[in-house]
């Protein structure tokens, strides 16, 4: 049965404008969800909506739905159109300047009103009329964005944070106008005491112009600071985007020309001069240098590259001139994948945030009901009308669903950005939650704990003989004629060991099937062969006590005399011991599962201090091991890098792929260690725990703030101006707490001796 096009779900990102609180987020999500087959996740911090919808639902229809809800929406712009703009949808720089200008003018007008209202000794004759003249433009123009959004919400039968602010300003200014024109407060000699707590009128009608200007001033200031802080949480993502080069020098024969990066195609050769960024992923075809990957993968040490080496787009060439053949361009590059993964991670929501959004959806209507109830109660109880209005206005302006909406996305933005800088990519908040709770990690051996390719692990030379370096040089020379993996590993190691000393030619080369190779090098008869069961006594005495079962040994004879034993194998990565030790310290039990033989697996496990080992595991065996551990109640993470790990990665509570691994493994994983360094796993666990802790603190503050301040406002113990300041500070504190994650540092690697 064929799948109809209508049943195919596609994902569309929308830039949504006009959202100011979690109630807005909830409304946009509900409106989009009313379309058949559509689900949406809206992020207040990024102003983005990620919409999953059937192919028959056009993106333009999604935009219309958001606009009908009273907000603005736009499809993402092409990169060229977005250049010079900041943030989703563009235009944020202009909006930021308008907000700044509005805040500055409001502050200039509001400051004299606040000072005169709060310092009675400075209240000169007719001071109240000057304050009224200064407060009028603040209440109308300064608070205009709140009035407009409140009116828009009213047209769509909805109420948001802007509704509360607008009503608070209108009520304060309206009462003050009534008091001045009809209530006797306009008398030339009127004096008004100031108190942080509302007071009875003692026979005189008071004006509340300080609340009428203080509410918009503090809310504008809070949102301005909040917006700046929110842009800070996304700084890491923007820095990733800035790593992409705009132009590239392409080599065509003997000619060289500069072309836009969009015109570069796979297979073209381009130049990377010292100090320049590598334009895209590729392989070095000419030249040698060191490249700095710190901004792309978090790798702090420069990596040496030479012909045949792979390089990553965005890396900085720190040495000589390189010619690179492009292997991936555009969205297929590693930098593009990193940026895409971080963006997708920031679009998700943690369980706690989904609860907060549900509460926020009913928050504003409940606050409006409370405000009306408070007004009616105080008037019905015979209280002074202005005291009743003061309590009502305080209830309106002190309530703050903004902090609820910002609690998770700001922390998630900061954490995923910081993780990307450290070489840890997390697919979303669900992965962070799972990462926080894992107690068992199943580790692959080859390519994860070890380098994944054959290399010389150790050379043991006979004391008083030719010496390690010379024997290696001779062995590498004779192995140049061999196609065996062991021979290639020895040749490669010999060249790296003495790059300034080229390997000499080999004469009379003979490959002895099943035994090794032999040839004449610089007049010496050199043999590299499998050792006899019993090694020469001189070599036996020189061999260290370390386990050699994990390695394949070859004996080097020069002119018939045994000179050295070379051990070749898949060596343990330098940071694997520290990584496993840190996991144990974090309460995570390591388990080794590999398709390799028992002896190498045990040798690696003993080196790293891993007690539980499963050798000769097929992909099905690894997946079954994961199912067994989960059935026993463990929360299991799997770390792997190959196709054979994909099933286990997908079946685990959390799949973690090495960035140097296959696309299949990375696609099945929830977390990717970009720089291929197992040490980053401990950093990922600690970052997840810190992030979830930050989110919990944010939500505790957001709920606790409203639980404390709303009752105080209802019983008349909170001045509206103080309420406005407190409301603004609550959002700023939540964002500032999240910003601390940007400076989070992994613990310095501890030195261990073995």
C-alpha positions in Angstrom: 0.0 0.0 0.0 1.5 3.3 -1.1 1.7 6.2 1.3 -0.3 9.2 0.1 1.5 12.5 0.0 -1.0 13.9 2.5 0.3 11.4 5.1 3.9 12.6 4.8 4.9 14.9 7.7 7.3 17.7 7.0 8.8 20.2 9.4 8.7 24.0 8.9 10.3 26.6 11.0 8.5 30.0 11.5 9.9 33.2 12.9 7.1 34.4 15.2 7.0 38.0 16.4 5.0 39.8 19.1 5.3 37.1 21.8 6.0 38.5 25.2 5.2 35.7 27.7 4.5 32.1 28.1 0.8 32.7 27.6 1.6 33.9 24.0 3.6 30.7 23.4 0.7 28.6 24.6 -1.8 30.5 22.3 0.3 30.1 19.2 0.8 26.4 19.8 -2.9 25.8 20.4 -3.9 27.8 17.2 -1.5 25.8 15.1 -2.6 22.5 16.6 -6.2 23.2 15.5 -5.1 22.6 11.9 -5.6 18.9 11.0 -2.4 16.9 11.6 -0.4 19.8 12.8 1.8 19.9 16.0 4.0 22.8 17.0 6.7 23.7 19.5 7.2 27.4 20.1 10.3 28.8 21.8 9.8 32.2 23.5 13.6 32.8 23.8 14.4 32.3 20.1 11.0 33.6 18.7 10.8 30.4 16.6 8.1 27.9 16.0 8.9 24.4 14.8 5.9 23.0 13.1 5.3 19.4 12.0 2.5 19.2 9.4 1.2 17.1 6.5 2.5 18.0 3.1 -0.9 19.2 2.0 -0.8 22.0 4.6 1.2 24.8 2.9 3.7 26.9 5.0 1.8 30.0 4.0 -1.3 28.5 5.7 0.8 28.2 8.9 1.8 31.8 8.6 -1.8 32.9 8.2 -2.9 30.9 11.2 -0.3 32.6 13.5 -1.3 36.0 12.2 -4.9 35.3 12.9 -3.9 34.6 16.5 -2.7 38.1 16.7 1.1 37.7 16.1 3.4 38.1 13.2 5.0 35.2 11.4 7.4 34.7 8.5 9.2 31.8 6.8 13.0 31.8 7.3 14.8 34.0 4.8 17.5 32.7 2.5 21.0 33.3 3.8 21.8 36.1 1.3 18.6 38.0 2.3 19.4 37.6 5.9 23.0 39.0 5.7 23.4 42.0 7.9 20.3 41.2 10.0 20.3 39.7 13.4 18.1 36.9 14.5 15.1 35.1 13.0 13.0 37.0 10.6 15.5 39.9 10.4 14.8 43.5 11.6 15.8 42.8 15.2 18.6 45.5 15.1 16.0 48.1 14.1 13.5 46.9 16.7 16.2 46.9 19.3 17.0 50.6 18.5 13.3 51.5 18.7 13.0 49.8 22.1 16.1 51.5 23.3 14.9 54.9 22.2 11.5 54.4 23.7 13.1 53.3 27.0 15.4 56.4 27.1 12.6 58.9 26.4 10.3 57.2 28.9 13.0 57.3 31.5 13.6 61.1 30.9 9.9 61.8 31.3 9.3 59.4 34.1 12.2 60.3 36.4 10.9 63.7 37.5 7.5 62.2 38.2 9.0 59.5 40.3 11.2 61.9 42.2 8.5 64.4 43.0 6.0 61.7 44.0 8.5 60.0 46.3 10.1 63.0 48.0 7.3 65.2 49.6 9.7 68.0 50.6 10.4 68.7 46.9 6.7 69.0 46.1 6.3 72.7 45.1 3.1 74.5 44.2 1.2 72.8 41.4 3.8 70.0 41.2 1.1 67.5 40.5 0.1 69.3 37.2 3.7 69.1 36.0 3.8 65.4 36.8 0.5 65.0 34.9 1.9 66.7 31.8 5.1 64.5 31.9 3.1 61.3 32.7 0.6 61.7 29.8 3.1 60.8 27.0 4.5 58.0 29.1 1.1 56.5 29.7 0.2 56.8 26.0 3.3 56.7 23.8 5.7 55.0 26.2 3.2 52.2 27.0 1.9 52.1 23.4 3.4 48.7 22.5 1.5 47.2 25.5 -1.7 48.9 24.5 -1.4 47.7 20.9 -0.7 44.1 21.8 -3.5 44.2 24.4 -6.0 45.5 21.9 -4.8 42.9 19.4 -5.4 40.2 21.9 -8.8 41.6 22.8 -9.8 41.3 19.1 -8.8 37.7 19.2 -10.5 37.1 22.5 -7.2 36.4 24.4 -5.3 38.0 27.2 -1.5 38.1 27.7 1.1 39.8 29.9 0.6 43.0 27.8 -3.1 43.0 28.8 -2.1 43.2 32.4 0.5 45.9 31.9 -1.9 48.0 29.7 -4.8 47.7 32.2 -2.4 48.7 35.1 -1.2 51.8 33.3 -4.7 52.8 32.2 -6.2 52.3 35.6 -3.4 54.2 37.4 -3.4 57.1 34.9 -7.2 57.2 34.7 -7.6 57.4 38.5 -5.0 60.1 38.7 -6.8 62.1 36.0 -10.1 61.7 37.9 -8.4 62.8 41.1 -6.8 65.9 39.5 -9.9 67.1 37.6 -12.7 66.0 39.8 -11.4 64.7 43.1 -9.7 67.8 44.6 -6.1 66.6 44.0 -5.6 69.5 41.6 -5.6 72.1 44.3 -2.4 74.3 44.1 -1.1 73.5 47.6 -1.7 69.8 47.5 0.9 67.6 49.2 1.0 63.8 49.0 3.1 61.6 51.2 4.9 58.6 49.7 5.0 55.1 51.2 6.0 51.8 49.8 2.8 50.4 51.3 -0.6 51.7 50.1 -2.2 54.0 52.7 -5.7 55.4 53.4 -6.4 58.7 51.8 -6.9 60.5 55.2 -9.7 62.6 53.5 -7.8 63.6 50.4 -7.8 61.9 47.0 -4.3 60.8 46.0 -2.8 60.6 42.5 -0.9 57.5 41.3 1.1 59.1 38.5 4.3 57.4 39.8 2.6 54.0 39.1 1.4 55.2 35.7 5.0 56.0 34.7 6.8 53.4 36.8 4.9 50.4 35.4 5.9 51.1 31.7 9.3 52.3 32.7 10.3 49.2 34.7 8.6 46.8 32.3 10.4 48.4 29.3 13.7 48.3 31.1 13.2 44.7 32.1 12.3 43.6 28.6 15.2 45.5 27.2 17.7 43.9 29.6 16.0 40.5 29.1 16.3 40.8 25.3 20.0 41.6 25.5 20.5 38.7 27.8 18.5 36.4 25.6 20.7 37.4 22.6 23.7 36.5 24.8 22.3 32.9 25.3 22.4 32.5 21.5 25.9 33.9 21.1 27.5 30.5 20.7 25.1 29.6 17.8 25.8 33.0 16.1 29.6 32.4 16.5 29.2 29.0 14.8 27.4 30.7 11.9 30.1 33.3 11.6 32.7 30.6 11.1 31.4 30.1 7.6 33.5 31.8 5.0 31.9 34.1 2.3 34.4 33.6 -0.5 37.0 31.0 -1.4 40.1 30.9 -3.7 39.6 28.0 -6.2 42.5 26.5 -8.1 41.8 25.5 -11.7 44.9 24.3 -13.4 47.5 27.0 -13.1 44.8 29.7 -12.5 43.3 30.9 -9.3 40.1 32.8 -8.9 37.9 34.0 -6.0 34.3 32.7 -6.0 31.4 33.0 -3.6 31.2 30.0 -1.2 27.8 29.1 -2.6 29.4 28.3 -6.0 32.0 25.8 -4.6 31.2 22.2 -5.6 32.4 18.8 -4.4 35.6 17.9 -6.0 36.9 21.4 -6.6 40.4 22.2 -5.2 40.7 25.4 -3.2 43.5 27.2 -1.4 43.8 27.9 2.4 46.5 30.4 3.2 48.0 30.8 6.7 45.6 32.4 9.0 42.5 31.7 6.8 39.6 29.5 7.6 39.0 26.3 5.7 36.1 27.1 3.5 34.4 23.7 3.6 35.1 20.0 4.6 37.7 18.5 2.4 40.9 16.4 2.1 44.4 17.9 1.8 46.0 17.3 -1.6 49.1 19.4 -1.2 51.0 21.0 1.6 51.3 20.4 5.3 50.3 22.5 8.3 48.6 22.6 11.7 44.9 23.5 11.9 43.1 25.0 14.9 39.7 23.2 15.4 38.9 24.9 18.8 36.0 26.9 17.5 34.5 24.0 15.6 35.0 20.9 17.8 36.4 22.2 21.0 39.7 20.5 20.4 42.3 22.8 22.1 45.5 21.3 20.5 46.2 22.2 16.8 46.0 19.1 14.6 48.8 18.4 12.1 47.6 17.7 8.5 49.3 16.5 5.4 48.3 15.2 2.0 45.4 12.8 2.5 44.3 14.3 5.9 40.7 15.3 6.3 40.0 19.0 7.3 36.8 20.6 8.6 35.2 23.7 7.3 35.6 26.6 9.8 39.0 25.4 11.1 41.8 27.9 11.0 45.0 27.2 9.1 47.8 28.0 11.6 50.8 27.0 9.4 51.7 26.7 5.7 49.7 26.9 2.4 47.2 24.1 1.8 45.5 22.9 -1.3 42.2 21.1 -0.3 39.8 19.1 -2.4 36.2 19.8 -1.3 34.4 16.6 0.0 31.2 18.3 1.2 29.6 21.6 0.7 26.6 23.6 2.0 24.3 21.8 4.4 26.3 18.6 4.2 29.4 20.0 6.0 30.2 19.2 9.6 29.8 22.9 10.6 26.4 23.0 9.0 25.4 19.8 10.8 26.6 21.2 14.1 24.7 24.5 13.6 21.6 22.5 12.6 21.7 20.2 15.6 22.2 23.1 18.1 19.3 25.0 16.5 17.0 21.9 16.7 18.0 21.3 20.3 17.0 24.8 21.3 13.6 24.3 19.7 12.6 21.5 22.1 11.1 21.6 25.6 11.8 19.8 28.8 9.0 18.1 30.8 9.1 20.9 33.4 8.7 23.6 30.7 5.7 21.9 29.2 4.0 22.0 32.6 5.0 25.7 32.9 3.5 26.5 29.5 0.2 24.7 30.5 0.0 26.8 33.7 0.9 30.0 31.8 -2.0 29.4 29.3 -4.5 29.9 32.2 -2.4 32.4 34.1 -3.5 35.7 32.6 -7.3 35.0 32.7 -6.9 33.9 36.4 -5.0 37.1 37.2 -7.6 39.2 35.6 -10.3 37.4 37.6 -8.3 38.0 40.8 -7.9 41.7 40.0 -11.6 42.2 39.5 -12.4 40.1 42.6 -9.9 42.1 44.7 -11.5 45.4 43.5 -15.0 44.2 44.3 -14.0 42.7 47.7 -12.4 45.9 48.9 -15.2 48.1 47.7 -17.8 45.8 49.1 -15.9 45.8 52.5 -16.3 49.5 52.6 -12.6 50.3 51.9 -11.5 53.6 50.5 -12.0 53.5 46.7 -8.4 54.5 45.9 -7.0 51.8 48.2 -9.2 49.2 46.4 -8.0 50.5 43.0 -4.4 50.5 44.2 -4.7 46.8 45.2 -6.3 46.0 41.9 -3.5 47.7 39.9 -0.8 46.0 42.0 -2.4 42.6 41.2 -2.4 43.3 37.5 1.2 44.5 37.3 2.9 42.1 39.7 1.8 38.9 38.0 4.6 37.6 35.7 4.2 34.6 33.3 7.2 35.9 31.4 9.6 34.1 33.8 7.7 30.9 33.4 8.2 31.1 29.6 11.9 31.9 29.8 12.9 29.4 32.5 13.8 26.5 30.1 14.6 28.0 26.7 17.1 30.5 27.9 18.9 27.8 29.9 18.7 25.4 27.0 20.1 28.0 24.6 23.0 28.8 26.8 23.8 25.1 27.5 23.5 23.8 24.0 25.7 26.7 22.8 28.3 26.0 25.4 28.2 22.3 24.7 28.8 23.0 21.0 31.9 25.1 22.0 33.1 22.1 24.0 32.5 19.6 21.3 29.3 18.1 22.7 26.1 18.2 20.6 22.8 17.4 22.3 19.7 16.8 20.2 17.3 18.3 22.6 16.0 18.7 26.2 14.9 15.1 26.3 18.5 14.0 25.7 19.7 16.4 28.4 17.2 14.9 30.9 18.3 11.3 29.9 22.0 12.3 30.1 21.4 13.6 33.7 20.0 10.3 34.9 22.2 7.6 33.3 23.9 5.2 35.7 25.4 2.7 33.2 27.3 3.4 30.0 28.1 0.7 27.4 31.3 1.5 25.7 32.5 0.2 22.3 36.2 -0.5 22.1 37.5 0.1 18.6 37.3 3.7 17.6 35.8 4.8 20.9 38.2 3.8 23.6 41.0 3.0 21.1 42.2 4.9 18.1 40.4 2.6 15.6 43.4 1.9 13.4 46.6 -0.2 13.6 49.7 1.6 14.8 53.0 0.8 16.6 52.2 0.5 20.3 55.7 -0.2 21.6 59.2 -1.0 20.5 61.5 -3.0 22.7 65.2 -2.9 21.5 68.0 -5.2 22.7 70.3 -3.3 25.1 73.5 -2.3 23.5 72.2 -3.0 20.0 71.4 -0.6 17.1 68.7 1.3 19.1 65.0 1.7 18.7 65.1 4.6 16.1 67.6 2.9 13.8 65.9 -0.5 13.9 62.5 1.2 13.3 64.0 3.0 10.3 65.3 -0.2 8.8 62.1 -2.1 9.5 60.0 0.7 7.9 62.2 0.6 4.8 61.8 -3.2 4.2 58.0 -3.0 4.9 57.6 -0.5 2.1 57.1 -3.4 -0.2 54.4 -5.0 1.9 50.6 -4.6 1.6 49.9 -6.2 5.0 48.1 -3.9 7.5 51.0 -4.6 10.0 53.5 -3.5 7.5 51.7 -0.3 6.6 51.4 0.6 10.3 55.2 0.2 10.7 55.9 2.2 7.6 53.6 5.0 8.7 55.0 5.1 12.2 58.6 5.1 11.0 57.9 8.1 8.7 56.2 10.0 11.6 59.1 9.2 13.9 61.7 10.7 11.7 60.1 12.9 9.0 63.4 14.6 8.2 65.0 11.2 7.4 63.4 9.6 4.3 63.1 5.8 4.3 65.8 4.2 2.0 65.0 1.8 -0.9 64.7 -1.9 -0.3 66.5 -4.4 -2.5 65.9 -8.1 -3.0 62.5 -7.8 -1.3 60.8 -11.1 -0.4 57.4 -11.6 1.2 57.3 -14.9 3.1 53.7 -16.1 3.3 52.5 -16.4 6.9 55.9 -15.3 8.3 56.9 -11.8 7.3 59.1 -9.9 4.9 62.8 -9.8 4.1 65.1 -7.4 2.1 68.4 -5.7 1.8 68.5 -2.1 3.2 71.8 -0.1 3.0 73.8 -3.2 2.8 72.1 -4.9 5.7 69.9 -8.0 5.5 66.7 -7.0 7.4 63.9 -9.4 8.4 60.6 -8.5 9.9 59.0 -11.8 10.9 56.6 -13.4 13.4 58.6 -14.3 16.5 59.4 -17.8 17.5 57.6 -19.3 20.5 60.7 -18.4 22.6 62.3 -15.0 22.2 66.0 -14.5 22.5 67.1 -14.0 26.1 68.3 -10.5 25.5 64.9 -9.4 24.4 63.1 -11.4 27.1 65.1 -9.4 29.7 64.3 -6.1 28.0 60.6 -6.7 27.7 58.5 -4.8 30.3 56.1 -6.6 32.4 53.1 -5.0 30.7 50.5 -7.2 29.0 51.2 -7.8 25.3 48.2 -10.0 24.6 46.3 -7.2 23.0 49.1 -6.6 20.4 50.6 -8.4 17.5 54.4 -8.7 17.8 57.0 -8.9 15.1 60.7 -9.6 15.5 63.2 -7.5 13.6 66.5 -9.2 12.7 69.4 -7.3 11.2 72.1 -9.5 9.6 70.7 -12.5 11.4 70.8 -10.9 14.9 67.5 -10.1 16.8 67.5 -6.4 17.4 64.0 -5.5 18.5 60.4 -6.5 19.1 57.7 -4.3 17.6 54.2 -4.5 19.0 51.4 -3.4 16.6 47.8 -2.9 17.6 44.9 -0.6 18.1 46.1 1.6 20.9 44.0 3.1 23.7 43.2 6.8 23.2 45.3 9.1 25.5 42.2 10.4 27.3 40.3 7.1 27.7 41.5 6.3 31.2 40.6 9.8 32.5 37.2 9.6 30.8 36.3 6.2 32.4 37.6 7.3 35.8 35.5 10.5 35.6 32.4 8.5 34.7 32.9 6.3 37.8 33.3 9.4 39.9 30.0 10.7 38.6 28.3 7.5 39.6 28.1 5.9 36.1 29.2 2.3 35.8 31.3 1.5 32.6 30.7 -1.7 30.6 32.8 -2.7 27.7 31.1 -4.4 24.7 33.1 -5.1 21.6 33.2 -7.4 18.6 36.9 -8.0 19.1 38.6 -11.0 20.7 38.6 -11.7 24.4 42.4 -11.0 24.9 42.5 -7.5 23.4 39.2 -6.7 25.0 40.4 -7.8 28.4 43.7 -6.0 28.0 41.9 -2.7 27.2 39.5 -3.2 30.1 42.3 -3.9 32.5 44.2 -0.8 31.3 41.1 1.4 31.9 39.9 -0.3 35.1 36.6 -1.7 33.5 35.4 -4.8 35.3 32.5 -5.9 33.1 33.6 -7.0 29.6 31.6 -8.5 26.7 33.8 -9.7 23.9 32.9 -11.0 20.4 29.6 -9.1 20.4 27.6 -9.0 17.2 25.4 -5.9 16.6 22.5 -8.0 17.8 24.4 -9.1 20.9 25.1 -5.4 21.8 21.4 -4.5 21.3 20.4 -7.5 23.5 22.9 -6.4 26.2 21.2 -3.0 26.3 17.8 -4.6 26.6 19.0 -6.8 29.4 20.5 -3.9 31.4 17.4 -1.8 30.9 15.2 -4.8 32.1 17.4 -4.9 35.3 16.4 -1.3 36.0 19.5 0.5 34.8 19.3 3.7 32.8 21.7 2.9 30.0 23.7 5.0 27.6 25.6 3.5 24.7 28.8 5.1 23.2 29.8 3.9 19.7 31.1 5.0 16.3 30.3 2.4 13.8 27.4 0.8 11.8 27.6 -2.2 14.2 26.7 0.2 17.1 23.6 1.7 15.5 21.1 -0.8 16.9 22.4 -0.5 20.4 22.5 3.3 20.2 18.9 3.5 19.1 17.7 1.0 21.7 19.5 2.7 24.7 17.9 5.3 27.0 20.6 7.6 25.5 22.7 7.0 22.4 26.1 8.8 22.2 28.1 8.8 19.0 31.7 9.7 18.4 32.0 12.6 15.9 34.6 10.7 14.0 32.2 7.8 13.5 29.9 6.8 10.7 26.8 8.8 9.7 24.6 5.8 10.6 25.9 5.9 14.2 25.6 9.7 14.5 22.0 9.5 13.0 21.0 6.9 15.6 22.5 8.9 18.6 21.0 11.5 20.9 24.4 13.1 21.7 27.4 13.5 19.5 30.9 14.0 20.8 32.1 16.1 17.8 35.8 16.0 18.4 35.8 12.2 18.8 37.2 12.5 22.3 35.7 10.2 24.9 36.8 12.6 27.6 34.0 14.9 26.5 31.4 12.4 27.8 32.1 13.3 31.4 31.8 17.0 30.4 28.4 16.2 28.8 27.1 14.5 31.9 28.2 17.3 34.2 26.8 20.0 31.8 23.5 18.2 31.6 23.2 18.0 35.4 24.1 21.7 35.7 21.6 22.7 33.0 18.7 20.7 34.5 19.6 22.2 37.9 19.5 25.7 36.4 16.1 25.0 34.9 14.7 23.8 38.2 16.0 26.9 40.0 14.4 29.1 37.2 11.1 27.4 37.5 11.2 27.4 41.3 11.8 31.2 41.2 9.1 31.8 38.6 6.4 29.9 40.5 7.6 31.0 43.9 7.7 34.7 42.9 4.1 34.7 41.9 3.0 32.6 44.9 4.5 35.2 47.2 3.8 38.5 45.4 0.2 37.9 44.3 -1.2 37.5 47.8 0.7 40.5 49.0 -0.8 42.6 46.2 -4.3 41.2 46.9 -4.2 42.3 50.6 -3.0 45.8 49.7 0.6 45.4 50.9 2.3 46.2 47.6 2.6 49.5 45.9 2.0 49.3 42.1 5.3 50.9 41.3 7.2 48.4 43.4 5.1 45.6 41.9 6.1 46.7 38.4 9.8 46.7 39.4 9.5 43.3 41.0 7.8 41.9 37.9 10.5 43.1 35.6 13.3 41.9 37.9 11.8 38.4 38.0 12.3 37.9 34.2 15.8 39.4 34.2 16.9 37.2 37.1 15.7 34.0 35.3 17.7 35.0 32.2 20.7 36.1 34.1 20.7 32.7 36.0 20.7 30.9 32.6 23.5 33.1 31.3 25.8 31.6 33.9 25.9 28.4 31.8 27.7 30.3 29.1 30.7 30.5 31.4 30.5 26.9 32.6 33.9 25.2 32.6 34.6 21.4 32.6 36.7 20.4 35.6 40.4 20.3 34.7 41.6 16.8 33.9 43.2 15.1 36.9 46.5 13.5 36.5 46.6 9.8 37.3 49.5 7.5 37.5 49.2 3.8 36.5 
